């Protein structure tokens, strides 16, 4: 048995290395976040059973999981320096990606099965994402949209500010992330398809922060 090889492999699984490699997850999440905005079909009933819909939502599920891994690594790397602001920002930002992943799972795997038997429900659910509202009774699901929007805005803003103040990772990247969160307000007044462009700064912020974490010199 080659004990030296085992030792090297074991050392590669240390906490600092895992945190560092979570930066790659953040970079991939940011890239996917931008790509998804470019390829996402319109949130209408006729789109739900298309291959473009399936691709966009499968990528969104992967993006949500990668983002959770990435921002967790970013948070852990600097948590001793971010204080309560970082904790609140991280929890809210994480909540957004949890909700996003859960809703995207429904859109990818459940809605296509209901387009024939319950088209009104599908259109109502799509209205949660597009902001068009729903004529169907969706119960507690109606509250998910506003909660997700608040978690995205406040979570991204506070997390970006806390990261900037900590000064561990790139402050320019942290500022871009915070700006990306605020830019989401534009989506509330612009047509949904155009409002997707407002998500690009957030994606770039995730990529930049992830790179800053991954490329950081090991001490």
Secondary structure as the mmCIF struct_conf table of DSSP 4:
data_model
#
loop_
_struct_conf.conf_type_id
_struct_conf.id
_struct_conf.beg_label_comp_id
_struct_conf.beg_label_asym_id
_struct_conf.beg_label_seq_id
_struct_conf.end_label_comp_id
_struct_conf.end_label_asym_id
_struct_conf.end_label_seq_id
HELX_RH_AL_P HELX_RH_AL_P1 UNK A 3 UNK A 11
TURN_TY1_P TURN_TY1_P1 UNK A 12 UNK A 13
BEND BEND1 UNK A 14 UNK A 14
HELX_RH_AL_P HELX_RH_AL_P2 UNK A 15 UNK A 39
HELX_LH_PP_P HELX_LH_PP_P1 UNK A 40 UNK A 42
BEND BEND2 UNK A 43 UNK A 44
HELX_RH_3T_P HELX_RH_3T_P1 UNK A 45 UNK A 47
TURN_TY1_P TURN_TY1_P2 UNK A 48 UNK A 49
BEND BEND3 UNK A 50 UNK A 50
HELX_RH_AL_P HELX_RH_AL_P3 UNK A 51 UNK A 109
TURN_TY1_P TURN_TY1_P3 UNK A 110 UNK A 110
HELX_RH_AL_P HELX_RH_AL_P4 UNK A 111 UNK A 114
TURN_TY1_P TURN_TY1_P4 UNK A 115 UNK A 117
HELX_RH_AL_P HELX_RH_AL_P5 UNK A 119 UNK A 130
BEND BEND4 UNK A 131 UNK A 131
BEND BEND5 UNK A 135 UNK A 136
HELX_RH_3T_P HELX_RH_3T_P2 UNK A 139 UNK A 141
HELX_RH_AL_P HELX_RH_AL_P6 UNK A 142 UNK A 166
BEND BEND6 UNK A 168 UNK A 169
HELX_RH_AL_P HELX_RH_AL_P7 UNK A 171 UNK A 183
HELX_RH_3T_P HELX_RH_3T_P3 UNK A 184 UNK A 188
TURN_TY1_P TURN_TY1_P5 UNK A 189 UNK A 189
BEND BEND7 UNK A 190 UNK A 190
HELX_RH_AL_P HELX_RH_AL_P8 UNK A 192 UNK A 195
HELX_RH_3T_P HELX_RH_3T_P4 UNK A 196 UNK A 199
HELX_RH_AL_P HELX_RH_AL_P9 UNK A 200 UNK A 214
TURN_TY1_P TURN_TY1_P6 UNK A 215 UNK A 215
BEND BEND8 UNK A 216 UNK A 216
HELX_LH_PP_P HELX_LH_PP_P2 UNK A 217 UNK A 218
#
